Amino acid sequence: MLLFRWLILLALLGAVVSFMFYAGTGQQRFKRFGLILLKWTLIAAFGFFAVLILERLG
């Protein structure tokens, strides 16, 4: 569980760094990569927390 939390944190940090590169350079590829990384990180986080909630209910 701790490993998954760290992976989510690192993925969010990667998205922030990508957006910072986009702000600094103006290249669309950094913005696109940041949005894709953010989307999949949020999907994984919601899935992870849904499993934790279902585990507590059962």
N, C-alpha and C positions, 0 to 999 in steps of 0.2 A: 504494500500500500504506500509506503514511504517513497519507493522508487517511482511509482506512478505519479505521485504529487510532484516530485522533482522534475520528471519529464514534462509535465504540464507547465510548470514554472519556466523551464528552459525554453519550451516552445513559445510561450508568451513573450519571453525576453527576446527570442529570435525575431518575432514579429515586430516588436518595438524597435529593435536595431534596424530591421529592414525599412520601417517607416522613417527612421532617422536618416538612413541613406537616401531615401526618396526625397526627403525634405532638403537634404544637402545637395543632391545632384540633379533632381528633377526627372530622373529616368523612370519611365513607367514600369519597367520590369521589377524594380524594388517594391513598388506599390502593389503590383499584382501578386508577387511572391508573399508579401506581408499579409494581404487579404486572404490568400489561400491557406497560409499557415494559421492565421487566426481562426478561420472557419473550421478547419479540421481539429484544432486544439479545443475549441468550444464544444464541438460535437463529442470529442473523446471525454472531456470533463463532464458534460451532462450525462453521458452514458455511465461513467464511473460513479457519479453521485447517485444516479438512479439505482444502480446495483446496490450501493450502500444503504439507501433508503429501503429498498425491497428486502434486503437482508435483515434489517432491524424490525421490519413489520412481521416477518415470518418466524 
